[in-house]
């Protein structure tokens, strides 16, 4: 059973790791955010009777820290993807340790189809992490992750709130832009250079839906969703696609009004993609 305290501990661990990754993007961090996060958990945290919750001084336990890595997905190596640099050995070892401790489902497609939308989202997050890691860790690439089923397409002719029965079941079926954009926001860790697949193809076909979703989220004060969708807009701009809104202005407004380390990390990644401070390689 997942308690409210457990959710709070997990969320706090994700926020701390997001801050470490963001500081690395700006050149202020150590360059090994995952290794630092796991080391801090091993030193100050430790397993509790439940086996995974936090410990001394509010520090997360090792399993919680590893779970934060998996929740952030490919974002943990965003700095290296954006700069086109390989991972240092300590960071590579830390990421492989995390993957071995919490391995992705070996049959992601079946997990996605029969485990519901949550399993589908986790499968895509795992695919993004493993694929991104392979792109920056040539010396020790992980085992390839299976590609889950793609999401439904954004269909402007449908009612804006129309949604399919589920992401996996909705392959090839149109979906209204509100429901569709919310789901794409949950997949924002895939909006990074060197990642390309069925989700990215759907994003290319839903530029207007992403712009509408980001604007709607910003107007509603949902800065986390706005930042995630603006990442997709920045990714599309870097992919050479003309946008109906200015992703740079949206990002600046989100950073000014929003909050939370994960939200700020999404804004920072979008800014870096818009600045073009990396080598873009389409696969």
N, C-alpha and C positions, 0 to 999 in steps of 0.2 A: 504493500500500500504506500502511495506517495503522499506524504503529509505536506501541509503548507510550509512547515519549516524546511523540509527537504527541497521544495521548489525554490524557496528563498535562497538557500545555500547554493543550489545549482545556478540560479540566475546571477548571483553575486560573482561566482567563479567565471561565468561567461563574460561579465562586465570587466573584470580584472584582466582577463586574457585579451579582450578586445582593446583595452587601453594599451597593453603591452605591444600588440600588433600595430596600433595606430602610431605609437611613439616611434616604432621602428620605421614606419613609412616616412616620418618626418626627420629621420636621422638622429633622434634623441634617445632611442632605445639601444639595447645591447646587440640587436641583430639576431637574438635567439629567444624569441618570446615564448615558444612552446617549452623549450628546455628550462627556461627560467620559471615558468609556471609550474611545471612538474617538480622542479627542485624545491620551490617554495612550499609546495604541498607536502612533499616528503619530509621536509625539515620542520615545518611548523604545524602541519596537519597530522593526518594519520587516520586509520579506520576507526570507527566507533563500533558500538555494539551492533549497529545496523550494517556495518561493513563498508559504508561509503560516505557518510555525512561529514560535516566539518569538524574541526577540532579546536585546538588552542588559538586564542586571539582572533577567532572568526576565520581562520585560514581553511581552505577546502581540503578535504582528504584527497589522497592520490587518485581514487577512482572518480571522484567528482571533477578533479582537474582534468583527467583524461576525457571525461564526458564533455567538458567545455570545449576541448579541441575538436571533438566530433561534431558538436553543435555548430561551431563556427565554420567547419568544413574547409573549403579551399581558401577562405579568407586568411587562415593562419600562415599561408605562404604567399599572400598577395604582394608583399613588398619585393619578394624575389622574382615573381612573375612580372611585375611592373617594371622592375629594373633590368630584367633579363640576366640575372646573376644566379649561380648555383647556390644551393644551401650549404652552409658550413657543417662540418661533421657533427658537432653536438646537436644541432637542430635536426639533422637527418636521423640521428639515433633516437632522439626523443619522439619524433613522429612515427618512426617504425615501431617503437615500443608501444605507443598508443594504439596503432593499428593491430598489433599482435594481442594487446590486452582486450580490445573491443573490436574484433574483426567484422568487416562488412558482411552482410548476408551473401553467401556464395551464389544464390539464385535470386537475384534482385527482381527479375521480372515476375516470378511467381509470388514473391513476397508482396510486390506492389499490387498485383491483381487480386490476391486473396487476403491481404492483410489490411486493406482499407487505405484511405488517403494518407494517414500518418506514416505507414510503412512505405508508401510510394515516395513521399517527401524525403524520408530518411535515406531511401535507396538512391535518390538523385543527389542528396548532399554527400553521401559516401562516394558516389561516382565522381563528383567534382573534386573532392579531397584527393582521392587516389590518382585521378588524371592530372591534377595540378602538381602533385608531388612528383609524379613521373617526369614532368616537364622541367623540374628544377633540381632533380636528384639523379642524374644519369649514372652515377657510380653505384647506386643502390635502389633502382626503381622498384616500386611495389608491384604485386601481382595486379594485372588489369582488373577493373571492376566491370561487371556486366552492365549493359546499358538498359535502364528501365524503359517501360513504355512512355512515349511522349505525352504531353498535355494536350487538351483540346485546343482548337484554334479560337481566336477572338473573332466574333461575328457581329459586326455593327448592325446588321439587319434584324438581329434578335433583340427582344427586350433586354435592357441593360443589366438587369439582375438575373436573367435566365442562367441557370447553371445545369451541368450534366449531372448524372447520378453519382459520379465520382471521377477523379482525374484519370485513373487507369482505364475505367470503363468508357471514358469519353473520347478516346483516341479517334480522330477523324470527325468528331462532332463539334459543331460550333457552340460557343458559349458567350453570353452577354459580357460586356466589358467590365462591369463592376466585380462580378464573381471571378472572372478570368484574371483581372489585374491583382486581386487579393492573393490568388494562388501564385502568380508570377512573383509577387513580393516575397513569398515564402521561399522562393528558389533564387533569391538574389545573390547568394554566394557563388552561383554559377556565372555571374556577370563579371568575368575576368578575362584578360588576354590569354590566348593559348587554349581556351576552353571553347568547344563548339560541338553542337549535337542537336538532337531533336528539340530541346527546349529553346535553344538559340534560334533555330529555324522558325519556331512559332513566334518568338519575340520579333523577328524581322517582319513577320506578317501582321503584327499587332501594334505598330508604332503609335497609332492614334489611341488605342486602348490604354497603352502604358502612359501616354501623356495625360489622358483624361484621369486615369487612376491616381497618378502622382499629384495632379492639381487638386482633385477631390480630397485626397488624404491630407494635403497641406491645409486646405480650407477648413477641414473638420478638426484640425489640431492633432491628427494622427501622424506625428513626425517620423515615427519608426517606419511605417509603411511608405510614407512619402520618400524617405531616404532610400529605401530598398528599390522602389520603382524608378527613382532618379538614377540609380546605378545602371539599370537596364537602358535608360535613355543615353547615359554616357557611353555605355558599351556600344550601342547602336551608332552613336556619333563617331566613335573611333572606328567602327566598321564601315564608315563612309555613307551612312544613311542620313538624309536630311530630316530634321526633327521639326514638329509643329510648335514646339516650345523651346525656350532657352534653358538647357539643363544646368548651365553654370549659374544662372540667376536663381533657379529653383534650389540648387544646392546651397547657395549663400543664404537664402531665406530659411532653409531648414536648419542650417548650422546656427543661425542667429536666434531662432525661436525654439529649436528642438532641444533634446537632452538625452543623456544616457550614452555610455561609451560605445555601445554597439551601433547606435544611430550615428554617432560622430565618425565611427570607422567607415560606415557606408558612405558618408559624405566625403571623407578623405580619399577613399578609393575612387569614387566618381570623379573627384577633382583631378586626381592623377591621370585617369584615363582621358579626361578632356584636355589636359595639358599635353598629352602625347609623349610623356617622359618614359617611353619604353619602346621596344621593337615589337610591332604587331605582326604576328604570324598566324595566319588562318590555317587551320588543319582541315 
